[in-house]
Amino acid sequence: MSKTRIQYRCRDCGSVAPRWAGRCSHCGEWNALEEEVRVPTPGPGGRAGGTGGTGGTGGAPVSLDTVAEAELAVQPTGLAELDRVLGGGLVPSSVTLMAGEPGIGKSTLLLQMLSAVARQGRRGLLVSAEESPAQVGARATRLGLARDGVWVSADADLGSIRSGLADLRPDVVVVDSIQMVTAGDGGAPAGSVTAVRACASALIDAAKPDGPAIVLVGHVTKDGSIAGPRVLEHLVDTVLSFEGERHQGLRTLRAVKHRFGPVGELGLWEMTPEGLREVADGGAFLLADRRPGTPGSVVFAGMEGRRPLLVEVQALVARAGGAPPRRVVSGYEATRLAQLVAVLDRRAGVPLQRDDVYVSAVGGVRLGDPGADLAVAGAIASAATGRPAPADLVLIGEIGLGGEIRQVAHGPRRLAEAARMGFTRALAPPGMAPVEGIRTIETRTVGHALDVVLAAAPARRPRLRVLPAPGQETAVARPGPGPVSGTSGRPPAAEQGWFS
């Protein structure tokens, strides 16, 4: 008879320790070790094996050139934005993990997916471990979803779930959520590292090789990471991240891992009283409330996976009032903002050492594209001078530490999307292929780029120069807006009296 033993596993890195400690010795995370009860199970050759796996076939090694390529039978879900992220749809026998904050709309989205699958003549099963069938039915009625072909089970026991899969033989299964499923053996409680790993491994074995496509709903911790053992993300085929601000309507879905297609694709939804509505034209949705002519507002032509997307970037510059200056971001990397502020100070003469700087990507979008640097810098300079950027201009470009503007990928697709949205000029790195309907203004340095962004409009609020010009020991305050220095040969911005 196998003996059980207690061990402690880190929920972040998955490493095992024989005794509890306040800090993981492998990854250094505090309070990450969780107790688990391990029962050794006989593996191949009588050895004690792990609690799960993906059903490897084993066998002798074979030459890769003799292996036939398997053709994936991707089945559309019926939701265009979800299919975009998944590369066409769900693959049979695959396991997908969808994670997101509570109340963001995961259950609503997946119930809409099951309804769409049922309308295609396929059978869907919802294992609702957190809600009763009556609650699920009430939501389906409120959203006006089809019920025929959608089955609901509220039994969170792993054995009952596997029996239901064998009896019903559904095409798509949603388990909401994996943290609430119990192994049913009286061992580890639901949500523990041991239970989550064991239940996920058992469901993965049920899906492969000829089972249904399974979608597991996962909880997230307060820092945004997926709750449970990190090995869970390695076991599944696809990991989706469903994000958005609870008090805003926009929801985004990204694939951060996908064995059957590219990652980084973005799906957009708007939360409405009738459920999640797909947003096919993301640029029009995000720019709907834009007010051209406002200082600190520029438009960035970005790329999310293979999808071009126009995003408004806003900035606000205000006096720190004697306290240490703050750098506050929403939808942009804080470390990247600090770097841009330093580049603007050293390479473009924009003194911000005593100012608070706030930057936001409007609509709740997260800007991970390096090409957003130029738009953020333009928004900051516009806010600092009170000069609005031209309403017909979009900005594209990565900024290096030397103040140079670097190339970005998919330039023509960005420009084509900007032209479709009615923009006539684009400030971009040199060498970008031209696109009909929009004029490209090439820029090599951040100083020249700010010349273009700010030179066309008068300042809304003239400011006084307080920093000394190069070579001078004292500063002479004088008003008067002027162009930012760049490749035009004009003196630095501090000499022109733009910035205080």
C-alpha positions as CSV (number, residue, x, y, z in Angstrom):
1,M,0.0,0.0,0.0
2,S,1.4,3.4,-1.0
3,K,2.1,5.8,1.8
4,T,1.0,9.4,1.6
5,R,3.4,12.2,2.3
6,I,3.1,15.9,2.8
7,Q,5.1,18.3,0.7
8,Y,4.9,22.0,-0.2
9,R,4.7,23.3,-3.7
10,C,5.3,26.8,-4.9
11,R,2.2,28.1,-6.7
12,D,4.3,30.4,-8.9
13,C,7.2,28.2,-10.1
14,G,5.9,24.8,-9.2
15,S,9.1,23.8,-7.2
16,V,8.7,21.3,-4.3
17,A,10.0,21.7,-0.8
18,P,10.0,19.1,2.0
19,R,8.9,21.6,4.6
20,W,7.1,25.0,4.6
21,A,9.1,28.2,4.4
22,G,8.1,31.8,4.1
23,R,9.9,32.3,0.8
24,C,10.4,29.9,-2.1
25,S,14.1,29.0,-2.5
26,H,13.8,28.7,-6.3
27,C,11.9,31.8,-7.4
28,G,12.1,34.0,-4.3
29,E,8.4,34.6,-4.0
30,W,7.0,35.2,-0.5
31,N,4.2,33.1,1.0
32,A,3.9,31.0,-2.2
33,L,4.4,27.5,-0.7
34,E,1.2,25.5,-0.3
35,E,0.7,22.2,1.3
36,E,-0.2,19.2,-0.8
37,V,-0.8,15.6,0.0
38,R,0.9,13.3,-2.5
39,V,0.0,9.7,-3.1
40,P,2.6,7.9,-5.2
41,T,1.0,6.1,-8.1
42,P,2.7,3.3,-10.0
43,G,4.1,4.4,-13.3
44,P,5.8,2.5,-16.1
45,G,7.9,-0.4,-14.9
46,G,6.4,-0.1,-11.4
47,R,7.9,3.3,-10.7
48,A,6.0,5.9,-8.7
49,G,4.7,8.4,-11.2
50,G,3.1,11.9,-11.1
51,T,-0.5,12.9,-10.7
52,G,-1.1,13.5,-14.4
53,G,0.2,14.1,-17.8
54,T,-1.1,14.5,-21.3
55,G,-1.1,10.9,-22.3
56,G,2.2,10.6,-24.1
57,T,2.5,7.7,-26.5
58,G,6.1,6.8,-25.6
59,G,7.9,4.5,-28.0
60,A,11.3,4.5,-29.6
61,P,12.7,7.7,-31.1
62,V,11.8,8.3,-34.8
63,S,13.3,10.6,-37.4
64,L,11.4,13.9,-37.7
65,D,11.4,13.7,-41.5
66,T,9.4,10.4,-41.3
67,V,6.7,11.9,-39.1
68,A,3.5,12.8,-41.0
69,E,2.0,16.2,-40.3
70,A,-1.4,16.0,-38.6
71,E,-4.1,18.2,-40.2
72,L,-5.9,20.1,-37.5
73,A,-9.7,20.0,-37.9
74,V,-10.4,23.5,-36.4
75,Q,-14.1,23.9,-35.7
76,P,-15.5,27.5,-35.5
77,T,-17.2,28.5,-32.3
78,G,-19.7,30.8,-34.0
79,L,-18.2,34.0,-32.3
80,A,-16.0,35.8,-34.8
81,E,-13.9,37.6,-32.3
82,L,-13.2,34.4,-30.4
83,D,-12.4,32.6,-33.6
84,R,-10.0,35.4,-34.5
85,V,-8.0,34.8,-31.2
86,L,-8.1,31.0,-31.6
87,G,-6.9,31.1,-35.2
88,G,-10.3,29.8,-36.6
89,G,-11.9,28.0,-33.7
90,L,-11.5,25.2,-31.2
91,V,-9.5,22.1,-32.0
92,P,-11.2,18.8,-31.0
93,S,-9.5,17.1,-28.0
94,S,-7.7,20.3,-27.1
95,V,-7.8,21.9,-23.6
96,T,-8.0,25.7,-23.3
97,L,-7.6,27.7,-20.1
98,M,-9.4,31.1,-19.9
99,A,-8.5,33.3,-17.0
100,G,-9.8,36.7,-15.9
101,E,-10.8,38.7,-12.9
102,P,-14.1,38.1,-11.1
103,G,-17.1,39.7,-12.8
104,I,-15.3,40.5,-16.0
105,G,-17.6,38.4,-18.1
106,K,-15.9,35.0,-18.5
107,S,-19.1,33.0,-17.8
108,T,-21.2,35.2,-20.0
109,L,-18.8,34.8,-23.0
110,L,-18.5,31.0,-22.7
111,L,-22.3,30.6,-22.3
112,Q,-22.7,32.6,-25.5
113,M,-20.0,30.4,-27.1
114,L,-21.9,27.2,-26.1
115,S,-25.1,28.7,-27.5
116,A,-23.4,29.5,-30.8
117,V,-22.0,26.0,-30.9
118,A,-25.5,24.5,-30.4
119,R,-26.9,26.6,-33.2
120,Q,-24.3,24.8,-35.5
121,G,-25.9,21.4,-34.6
122,R,-23.2,20.4,-32.1
123,R,-23.6,19.6,-28.4
124,G,-22.2,21.7,-25.6
125,L,-21.9,20.9,-21.9
126,L,-21.4,23.5,-19.1
127,V,-20.1,22.2,-15.9
128,S,-21.2,25.0,-13.6
129,A,-19.3,24.4,-10.3
130,E,-20.2,27.9,-9.1
131,E,-23.8,28.5,-10.2
132,S,-26.9,26.4,-10.1
133,P,-28.6,25.3,-13.4
134,A,-31.5,27.7,-12.5
135,Q,-29.0,30.6,-12.4
136,V,-27.5,29.6,-15.7
137,G,-30.9,29.3,-17.2
138,A,-31.9,32.7,-16.0
139,R,-28.8,34.2,-17.6
140,A,-29.5,32.5,-20.9
141,T,-33.0,33.8,-20.9
142,R,-31.8,37.4,-20.1
143,L,-29.3,37.2,-22.9
144,G,-31.7,35.6,-25.4
145,L,-29.5,32.6,-26.0
146,A,-30.5,29.3,-27.6
147,R,-31.0,26.5,-25.1
148,D,-31.5,23.5,-27.3
149,G,-28.2,21.6,-27.5
150,V,-26.7,23.1,-24.4
151,W,-26.5,20.9,-21.3
152,V,-25.8,22.0,-17.7
153,S,-24.3,20.1,-14.8
154,A,-23.8,21.6,-11.3
155,D,-21.8,18.6,-10.0
156,A,-18.3,19.6,-9.2
157,D,-17.0,16.1,-8.4
158,L,-14.3,15.0,-10.9
159,G,-15.7,11.4,-11.1
160,S,-19.2,12.7,-11.9
161,I,-17.8,15.0,-14.6
162,R,-15.9,12.2,-16.3
163,S,-19.0,10.0,-16.2
164,G,-21.1,12.8,-17.7
165,L,-18.6,13.2,-20.5
166,A,-18.7,9.5,-21.3
167,D,-22.5,9.4,-21.3
168,L,-23.3,12.6,-23.1
169,R,-20.3,12.7,-25.5
170,P,-20.5,16.5,-26.0
171,D,-18.4,18.3,-28.7
172,V,-17.4,21.2,-26.4
173,V,-17.2,21.3,-22.6
174,V,-16.8,24.3,-20.4
175,V,-15.7,23.8,-16.7
176,D,-16.5,26.9,-14.7
177,S,-14.2,26.9,-12.8
178,I,-11.3,24.4,-12.4
179,Q,-10.6,25.8,-8.9
180,M,-14.0,24.6,-7.7
181,V,-13.7,21.0,-9.0
182,T,-13.0,18.4,-6.3
183,A,-11.2,15.1,-6.7
184,G,-13.8,13.3,-4.6
185,D,-11.4,11.2,-2.7
186,G,-11.5,13.2,0.5
187,G,-7.9,14.4,-0.1
188,A,-6.9,17.9,-1.0
189,P,-9.7,20.6,-0.9
190,A,-10.9,22.3,-4.0
191,G,-8.7,25.1,-5.1
192,S,-5.5,23.8,-3.6
193,V,-2.4,23.2,-5.7
194,T,-2.8,19.4,-5.4
195,A,-6.5,19.4,-6.4
196,V,-6.2,21.9,-9.3
197,R,-3.3,20.0,-10.8
198,A,-4.9,16.6,-10.3
199,C,-8.3,17.6,-11.7
200,A,-6.8,19.4,-14.7
201,S,-4.6,16.4,-15.5
202,A,-7.6,14.1,-15.3
203,L,-9.7,16.3,-17.6
204,I,-6.8,16.6,-20.1
205,D,-6.6,12.8,-20.2
206,A,-10.4,12.7,-20.8
207,A,-10.0,15.1,-23.8
208,K,-7.2,13.2,-25.5
209,P,-7.0,11.6,-27.9
210,D,-10.6,11.5,-29.2
211,G,-12.5,13.5,-26.6
212,P,-14.2,16.9,-26.7
213,A,-12.7,20.3,-26.8
214,I,-12.5,21.4,-23.1
215,V,-12.4,25.0,-21.9
216,L,-11.3,25.5,-18.3
217,V,-12.2,28.7,-16.5
218,G,-9.4,29.8,-14.1
219,H,-9.3,32.4,-11.3
220,V,-6.7,35.0,-11.1
221,T,-4.8,36.4,-8.0
222,K,-4.8,40.0,-6.9
223,D,-1.7,40.6,-9.0
224,G,-3.4,39.3,-12.1
225,S,-1.6,35.9,-12.4
226,I,-3.5,32.7,-12.8
227,A,-4.3,31.1,-9.5
228,G,-3.1,27.6,-8.9
229,P,0.1,25.8,-9.8
230,R,2.1,27.2,-12.7
231,V,2.3,23.7,-14.2
232,L,-1.4,24.2,-15.1
233,E,-0.5,26.6,-17.8
234,H,2.1,24.2,-19.2
235,L,-0.3,21.3,-19.4
236,V,-3.1,22.9,-21.4
237,D,-2.8,23.6,-25.1
238,T,-4.1,27.2,-25.1
239,V,-4.1,30.0,-22.4
240,L,-6.5,32.9,-22.9
241,S,-6.5,36.1,-20.9
242,F,-9.8,38.0,-20.7
243,E,-9.3,41.5,-19.4
244,G,-11.1,44.8,-19.0
245,E,-12.1,47.4,-16.5
246,R,-15.2,46.4,-14.6
247,H,-16.6,50.0,-14.8
248,Q,-15.9,50.3,-18.5
249,G,-17.6,48.5,-21.4
250,L,-14.6,47.3,-23.4
251,R,-13.4,43.7,-22.9
252,T,-10.3,42.2,-24.5
253,L,-9.3,38.6,-25.1
254,R,-5.7,37.6,-25.9
255,A,-4.0,34.3,-26.5
256,V,-0.8,34.2,-24.4
257,K,-0.1,30.5,-25.3
258,H,-1.5,28.7,-28.3
259,R,-0.1,25.4,-29.7
260,F,-2.3,25.5,-32.8
261,G,-1.6,29.0,-34.0
262,P,-0.1,32.4,-33.3
263,V,-0.3,34.2,-30.0
264,G,-0.9,37.9,-29.4
265,E,-4.2,38.1,-31.4
266,L,-6.8,40.4,-29.9
267,G,-10.5,40.0,-29.7
268,L,-12.8,42.9,-28.6
269,W,-16.2,42.9,-27.0
270,E,-18.4,45.5,-25.4
271,M,-20.3,44.6,-22.3
272,T,-24.0,45.5,-22.7
273,P,-27.2,44.6,-20.8
274,E,-27.8,42.0,-23.5
275,G,-24.4,40.4,-23.0
276,L,-21.1,40.7,-24.7
277,R,-21.3,42.3,-28.1
278,E,-18.5,41.8,-30.6
279,V,-16.6,44.9,-31.7
280,A,-15.5,44.3,-35.3
281,D,-14.2,47.9,-35.9
282,G,-12.0,48.5,-32.9
283,G,-10.6,51.8,-34.1
284,A,-14.0,53.4,-34.6
285,F,-15.0,52.1,-31.1
286,L,-11.9,53.4,-29.3
287,L,-11.9,56.8,-31.1
288,A,-15.7,57.4,-30.7
289,D,-15.3,59.9,-27.8
290,R,-12.1,61.6,-29.0
291,R,-12.0,65.4,-28.9
292,P,-9.5,66.6,-31.5
293,G,-7.6,69.8,-30.6
294,T,-7.2,68.9,-26.9
295,P,-3.6,69.2,-25.7
296,G,-2.1,66.0,-24.6
297,S,-4.1,63.8,-27.0
298,V,-2.6,62.0,-29.9
299,V,-3.5,58.9,-32.0
300,F,-1.3,55.9,-32.3
301,A,-1.6,53.4,-35.2
302,G,-0.8,50.1,-33.5
303,M,-0.8,46.4,-34.2
304,E,-2.3,43.7,-32.0
305,G,-1.3,40.4,-33.5
306,R,-2.4,40.7,-37.1
307,R,-5.0,43.3,-36.3
308,P,-4.3,47.0,-36.9
309,L,-5.9,49.2,-34.2
310,L,-6.0,53.0,-33.7
311,V,-5.8,54.0,-30.1
312,E,-6.0,57.5,-28.5
313,V,-3.1,58.2,-26.1
314,Q,-3.6,60.9,-23.5
315,A,-1.1,62.6,-21.2
316,L,-1.3,65.2,-18.5
317,V,1.6,67.1,-17.1
318,A,1.2,69.0,-13.7
319,R,3.4,70.5,-11.1
320,A,4.5,68.1,-8.4
321,G,4.0,70.7,-5.7
322,G,7.2,70.0,-3.8
323,A,6.6,66.3,-3.5
324,P,8.6,63.8,-5.5
325,P,7.3,63.7,-9.1
326,R,4.9,60.9,-10.0
327,R,4.8,58.8,-13.1
328,V,1.4,57.2,-13.4
329,V,0.3,55.0,-16.3
330,S,-2.8,53.2,-17.4
331,G,-2.4,50.7,-20.2
332,Y,1.3,51.4,-20.7
333,E,4.5,50.1,-18.9
334,A,5.6,52.3,-16.0
335,T,9.3,51.5,-16.6
336,R,8.9,52.5,-20.3
337,L,7.3,55.8,-19.3
338,A,10.2,56.6,-16.9
339,Q,12.6,55.9,-19.8
340,L,10.8,58.1,-22.2
341,V,10.7,61.0,-19.7
342,A,14.5,60.7,-19.4
343,V,14.9,60.6,-23.2
344,L,12.7,63.7,-23.6
345,D,14.7,65.5,-21.0
346,R,18.2,64.7,-22.3
347,R,17.5,64.4,-26.1
348,A,14.7,66.9,-26.7
349,G,15.1,69.5,-24.0
350,V,11.7,68.8,-22.4
351,P,12.3,69.3,-18.6
352,L,9.9,67.2,-16.6
353,Q,12.0,66.5,-13.4
354,R,9.6,68.6,-11.2
355,D,6.4,67.6,-12.9
356,D,3.9,64.8,-12.4
357,V,3.3,62.9,-15.7
358,Y,0.2,60.9,-16.3
359,V,-0.3,58.7,-19.4
360,S,-3.3,56.7,-20.3
361,A,-4.4,54.5,-23.3
362,V,-8.0,55.4,-23.6
363,G,-10.6,52.7,-23.5
364,G,-8.8,50.2,-21.3
365,V,-6.4,49.0,-24.0
366,R,-3.0,47.8,-23.0
367,L,-0.2,49.1,-25.2
368,G,2.5,46.4,-25.5
369,D,3.6,47.5,-28.9
370,P,7.0,49.3,-28.9
371,G,5.8,51.5,-31.7
372,A,3.6,53.4,-29.1
373,D,6.7,55.2,-27.8
374,L,6.4,58.1,-30.2
375,A,2.8,58.6,-29.5
376,V,3.4,58.7,-25.8
377,A,6.2,61.1,-26.2
378,G,4.1,63.4,-28.4
379,A,1.2,63.3,-26.0
380,I,3.6,64.3,-23.1
381,A,5.1,67.2,-25.1
382,S,1.7,68.4,-26.2
383,A,0.4,68.3,-22.6
384,A,3.5,70.1,-21.3
385,T,3.3,72.9,-23.9
386,G,-0.5,73.2,-24.1
387,R,-0.2,72.8,-27.9
388,P,-2.7,70.3,-29.4
389,A,-1.4,67.9,-32.0
390,P,-2.9,68.0,-35.5
391,A,-6.2,66.2,-35.7
392,D,-5.3,64.4,-38.9
393,L,-2.0,63.0,-37.7
394,V,-1.1,59.5,-36.4
395,L,2.2,58.6,-34.8
396,I,4.2,55.4,-35.1
397,G,7.7,54.7,-33.9
398,E,9.9,53.2,-31.2
399,I,12.2,55.6,-29.4
400,G,15.8,54.5,-28.5
401,L,17.8,55.8,-25.7
402,G,19.7,58.1,-28.1
403,G,16.5,59.8,-29.1
404,E,16.4,58.0,-32.5
405,I,13.2,56.8,-34.0
406,R,13.4,53.1,-34.8
407,Q,11.5,50.9,-37.3
408,V,8.3,49.0,-36.4
409,A,6.8,46.0,-38.0
410,H,3.7,45.9,-40.3
411,G,4.0,49.6,-41.3
412,P,1.8,49.4,-44.4
413,R,-1.0,47.8,-42.5
414,R,-0.9,50.5,-39.8
415,L,-1.0,53.2,-42.4
416,A,-3.8,51.6,-44.3
417,E,-6.0,51.4,-41.2
418,A,-5.2,55.1,-40.4
419,A,-6.2,56.1,-43.9
420,R,-9.4,54.1,-43.6
421,M,-10.3,56.0,-40.5
422,G,-9.8,59.3,-42.2
423,F,-6.3,60.4,-41.1
424,T,-4.3,62.1,-43.9
425,R,-0.8,62.2,-42.3
426,A,1.4,59.8,-40.4
427,L,4.6,60.6,-38.5
428,A,6.7,57.5,-38.8
429,P,10.3,56.2,-39.1
430,P,12.1,56.5,-42.4
431,G,11.8,53.7,-45.0
432,M,8.2,52.8,-44.4
433,A,6.4,51.8,-47.6
434,P,3.9,54.5,-48.8
435,V,0.2,53.8,-48.7
436,E,-2.4,55.5,-50.9
437,G,-4.6,58.0,-49.0
438,I,-2.1,59.0,-46.3
439,R,1.1,61.0,-46.5
440,T,4.1,59.7,-44.5
441,I,6.3,62.3,-42.7
442,E,9.6,60.6,-42.0
443,T,11.3,61.4,-38.8
444,R,14.7,60.2,-37.4
445,T,14.9,61.9,-34.0
446,V,12.4,62.6,-31.2
447,G,13.3,66.3,-31.4
448,H,12.2,66.6,-35.1
449,A,9.1,64.5,-34.3
450,L,8.0,67.0,-31.7
451,D,8.6,69.8,-34.1
452,V,6.0,68.3,-36.4
453,V,3.6,67.5,-33.7
454,L,3.6,70.9,-32.0
455,A,4.5,73.5,-34.6
456,A,1.1,73.7,-36.3
457,A,-0.9,75.0,-33.4
458,P,-0.6,77.9,-30.9
459,A,0.0,77.2,-27.3
460,R,-3.2,77.2,-25.2
461,R,-1.2,78.2,-22.1
462,P,2.1,80.1,-22.6
463,R,4.7,79.1,-20.0
464,L,7.9,80.6,-18.6
465,R,11.3,79.1,-19.0
466,V,13.2,78.6,-15.7
467,L,16.0,76.3,-16.8
468,P,19.2,77.9,-18.0
469,A,20.1,77.8,-21.6
470,P,23.3,75.9,-22.5
471,G,26.4,77.9,-21.5
472,Q,24.5,80.3,-19.2
473,E,24.7,80.3,-15.4
474,T,21.3,81.8,-14.7
475,A,18.0,81.6,-16.4
476,V,16.1,84.6,-17.7
477,A,12.4,83.9,-17.6
478,R,10.6,85.0,-20.7
479,P,7.3,83.9,-22.2
480,G,6.7,82.8,-25.7
481,P,5.9,79.5,-27.4
482,G,8.3,78.3,-30.1
483,P,9.2,75.1,-31.9
484,V,10.8,72.2,-30.2
485,S,14.4,71.6,-31.3
486,G,15.1,68.8,-33.7
487,T,16.9,68.5,-37.0
488,S,15.8,71.9,-38.0
489,G,18.8,73.7,-36.4
490,R,16.7,75.8,-34.0
491,P,17.9,76.2,-30.4
492,P,16.7,73.8,-27.7
493,A,13.2,74.0,-26.3
494,A,14.5,75.4,-23.0
495,E,16.0,78.4,-24.8
496,Q,12.7,79.1,-26.6
497,G,10.8,79.3,-23.3
498,W,8.4,76.5,-23.9
499,F,8.8,74.4,-20.8
500,S,8.9,75.5,-17.1
